[in-house]
Each structure stands twice: as structure tokens, then as C-alpha cells.
């Protein structure tokens, strides 16, 4: 019921935001003109940039799996990865792909179930660490510009709150892991089993620090390639009427951690509507982009991501785990993954 209500809420918010963003006929006319005069070679470059995102992320995941001594055929690894990319992008909450990927990986590696689950957990964790590092760097370099107007300052404070929460959570989990403090937590403590998973992942990947460092570098590459995807879209619309001062890459990059972080919250479906609204405010005030093109960058960037993630949805319909003859319902997947998490918690 909670998931149904969350989905209905997201759909309602998405529809309302899209109506609000695109209701002005004058702005729609300017968008149509921008689409007619766009340099679509840059859109092609944006697609290539997002393919690089997938390459970096797949390389990171393969490294983390090898630390667990999990070796699957390339078609299996590619299939699992694409499925995870698709459902992480389009399921409510942004982590549904992790559930599906964990479940399918457990079926492929029945003798290494704990390792398979920890690889998925650490894949998400190291991606978060890399995003925090990039965000801190870019916001520090352009804090004066980002905080210049009241509109951008409000979004910046939201980012800083979320960033502070993420850093606090990471430090807390690191301290609890380093000193094995989770043993002191009550068994009914919220998130205890997740903390134990993270702790186990920390200890394992700390012993393989070279592989962990390579995975971190791959995460940096994936995030920067995502930013480059949107930058390429901006270059496609880079005309004086849209960007009077031209597209400045560093200023543009400084905006994207705010958009990426806030749209990752389960507010609207896949960030639709919310993405356009945030970029309208940030790009118009920071990069002096026109309102119409700022919105269009958000929509075109999403379409590129959708196009590049779409193969994962297609693969899922044809993918059958080893030993399985049917598609398993999401609830069954969640139950099996939760059972394994509980077993890991008890063994620790």
C-alpha cells in the first residue's frame, strides 16, 4: 500500500509539474524554435557521453564483483547491469533496480549469495561517495555564483542539507563499521541490518583497496560523464538568444549536482517536471540561459538517459536467471533479498 501511495503521489506531482513547466504558450513557441535551430550533432555527442556513463558504471561493478570472486559470462553481467540501470532510473525511490539486480545475481551465484549482495550494496555506496566528492568540489569553486540570487540560494541550501545528511550518514556508518559498534545497537533498531551490510562491505573492500580505488575513479568518471551529457545538450542550443554569454562549462557543471541530488528524491516520476523546474531556476540565474532553453535542456537530457537505459527494460523481458523458468514478482524478490540481509545481520 505504501508503494502504491508513493507511486500515485509521484504521478500526481509529475503531472502537476509538467503542466506548470510547459503551460506558457510563449515559452513553448520558443522551445519549438530552439528545437528547429539546434545542432543535433551535440545531441549525438550527449548520447555517446551517457554510453560512457554506462561503461564506467559497468566497469565499476565488474571490479566489485571480482573482489567477491564472482565471475559470470559477459552476456550475464551485461544483462544484469542494463536491467539495474533501467529500473534504478524508472522505479519509485530510485533503488528498485538494486533489488532486481540483487535478486538475479543471487540466482546466478547461489554459492556466493552474501558476496553478491555486498557487491550491490558497495556499488551504490561508492557511487554516493564519488558524488559527494564532486559536489563539494564544484560547490566550493562556484559558491558565490550559486548563492547570488534568492531563488538559487534556496535550492543551494536544500543541496547543502542533503549533502550534510549524506556525509553524516557516511561518517556514522564508517565509525560504526570501524569500531564494530553495531553490536551495541538494539536488534529492532531501524536500519540495523543495513548498517551491518555496509560494515561488512567496508571491511571486505578495505582489504582490497586498489580495486576499491579503481571503482571510485570509475564512479567519478560516471558522474562527470552524466554531467557532460547535459553539457552537450546545452551546446546543442548554444546560440546568443539562448545563452547570451555562451555556455561556460564550469558554471554549468556547478548547477548539475543540485539538479542530480534533488531529482534523486522520490518526489516526481524519474525527476520529470522537477528537473525542468530546477534547471530553469539555476541555469537562468547562474548561466543566464533563457527560460525556455533551460527547461528544454532538462527534457532533452532526460530523453537521452531514457534512450540509453531503455535496452535494460527490453533485456529484462528476455532475461531468465539460471534455473528460473518465469519472471518473479517484485514482492518475491524483495522478500528473498530481505531474508538474506537478515541472515547476514544474524551471522555478524
ChimeraX attribute file (.defattr): number of C-alpha atoms within 10 A of each C-alpha:
attribute: neighborCount
match mode: 1-to-1
recipient: residues
	/A:1	6
	/A:2	7
	/A:3	10
	/A:4	10
	/A:5	10
	/A:6	17
	/A:7	19
	/A:8	14
	/A:9	15
	/A:10	21
	/A:11	18
	/A:12	14
	/A:13	19
	/A:14	20
	/A:15	15
	/A:16	14
	/A:17	19
	/A:18	16
	/A:19	12
	/A:20	12
	/A:21	19
	/A:22	18
	/A:23	11
	/A:24	11
	/A:25	9
	/A:26	11
	/A:27	17
	/A:28	17
	/A:29	12
	/A:30	18
	/A:31	21
	/A:32	15
	/A:33	13
	/A:34	20
	/A:35	15
	/A:36	11
	/A:37	13
	/A:38	18
	/A:39	16
	/A:40	16
	/A:41	13
	/A:42	18
	/A:43	23
	/A:44	15
	/A:45	18
	/A:46	28
	/A:47	24
	/A:48	17
	/A:49	23
	/A:50	26
	/A:51	20
	/A:52	20
	/A:53	26
	/A:54	19
	/A:55	15
	/A:56	21
	/A:57	23
	/A:58	22
	/A:59	17
	/A:60	24
	/A:61	21
	/A:62	22
	/A:63	20
	/A:64	25
	/A:65	21
	/A:66	14
	/A:67	17
	/A:68	18
	/A:69	12
	/A:70	19
	/A:71	14
	/A:72	15
	/A:73	7
	/A:74	10
	/A:75	9
	/A:76	17
	/A:77	17
	/A:78	16
	/A:79	20
	/A:80	24
	/A:81	20
	/A:82	24
	/A:83	26
	/A:84	24
	/A:85	25
	/A:86	24
	/A:87	23
	/A:88	21
	/A:89	21
	/A:90	19
	/A:91	15
	/A:92	22
	/A:93	20
	/A:94	18
	/A:95	17
	/A:96	20
	/A:97	23
	/A:98	21
	/A:99	23
	/A:100	23
	/A:101	25
	/A:102	25
	/A:103	24
	/A:104	23
	/A:105	25
	/A:106	22
	/A:107	18
	/A:108	20
	/A:109	16
	/A:110	11
	/A:111	11
	/A:112	15
	/A:113	19
	/A:114	18
	/A:115	23
	/A:116	25
	/A:117	26
	/A:118	25
	/A:119	25
	/A:120	19
	/A:121	18
	/A:122	23
	/A:123	24
	/A:124	15
	/A:125	17
	/A:126	20
	/A:127	21
	/A:128	19
	/A:129	17
	/A:130	20
	/A:131	22
	/A:132	17
	/A:133	13
	/A:134	18
	/A:135	23
	/A:136	15
	/A:137	13
	/A:138	18
	/A:139	22
	/A:140	12
	/A:141	14
	/A:142	16
	/A:143	15
	/A:144	11
	/A:145	17
	/A:146	25
	/A:147	18
	/A:148	12
	/A:149	14
	/A:150	11
	/A:151	14
	/A:152	21
	/A:153	17
	/A:154	13
	/A:155	19
	/A:156	21
	/A:157	13
	/A:158	14
	/A:159	20
	/A:160	16
	/A:161	12
	/A:162	16
	/A:163	19
	/A:164	13
	/A:165	12
	/A:166	15
	/A:167	16
	/A:168	12
	/A:169	12
	/A:170	16
	/A:171	12
	/A:172	13
	/A:173	20
	/A:174	17
	/A:175	14
	/A:176	19
	/A:177	20
	/A:178	13
	/A:179	10
	/A:180	15
	/A:181	14
	/A:182	21
	/A:183	13
	/A:184	8
	/A:185	12
	/A:186	9
	/A:187	13
	/A:188	8
	/A:189	9
	/A:190	10
	/A:191	10
	/A:192	17
	/A:193	21
	/A:194	17
	/A:195	20
	/A:196	25
	/A:197	22
	/A:198	21
	/A:199	24
	/A:200	22
	/A:201	21
	/A:202	20
	/A:203	13
	/A:204	18
	/A:205	19
	/A:206	13
	/A:207	11
	/A:208	13
	/A:209	11
	/A:210	11
	/A:211	17
	/A:212	22
	/A:213	15
	/A:214	15
	/A:215	26
	/A:216	21
	/A:217	16
	/A:218	24
	/A:219	27
	/A:220	23
	/A:221	18
	/A:222	27
	/A:223	23
	/A:224	20
	/A:225	21
	/A:226	23
	/A:227	24
	/A:228	24
	/A:229	28
	/A:230	27
	/A:231	25
	/A:232	24
	/A:233	28
	/A:234	30
	/A:235	23
	/A:236	22
	/A:237	26
	/A:238	21
	/A:239	18
	/A:240	12
	/A:241	14
	/A:242	21
	/A:243	21
	/A:244	13
	/A:245	13
	/A:246	16
	/A:247	21
	/A:248	14
	/A:249	15
	/A:250	13
	/A:251	18
	/A:252	20
	/A:253	20
	/A:254	26
	/A:255	26
	/A:256	23
	/A:257	23
	/A:258	27
	/A:259	22
	/A:260	19
	/A:261	16
	/A:262	19
	/A:263	21
	/A:264	17
	/A:265	15
	/A:266	17
	/A:267	22
	/A:268	26
	/A:269	27
	/A:270	24
	/A:271	23
	/A:272	21
	/A:273	25
	/A:274	23
	/A:275	26
	/A:276	29
	/A:277	20
	/A:278	24
	/A:279	25
	/A:280	22
	/A:281	20
	/A:282	28
	/A:283	25
	/A:284	20
	/A:285	20
	/A:286	21
	/A:287	22
	/A:288	17
	/A:289	28
	/A:290	21
	/A:291	21
	/A:292	24
	/A:293	30
	/A:294	26
	/A:295	26
	/A:296	25
	/A:297	25
	/A:298	24
	/A:299	19
	/A:300	18
	/A:301	25
	/A:302	19
	/A:303	13
	/A:304	22
	/A:305	21
	/A:306	15
	/A:307	13
	/A:308	19
	/A:309	23
	/A:310	18
	/A:311	15
	/A:312	20
	/A:313	18
	/A:314	14
	/A:315	16
	/A:316	18
	/A:317	10
	/A:318	9
	/A:319	19
	/A:320	17
	/A:321	16
	/A:322	14
	/A:323	8
	/A:324	12
	/A:325	9
	/A:326	9
	/A:327	12
	/A:328	13
	/A:329	9
	/A:330	12
	/A:331	10
	/A:332	11
	/A:333	17
	/A:334	16
	/A:335	13
	/A:336	15
	/A:337	19
	/A:338	15
	/A:339	12
	/A:340	16
	/A:341	19
	/A:342	17
	/A:343	13
	/A:344	19
	/A:345	19
	/A:346	11
	/A:347	8
	/A:348	14
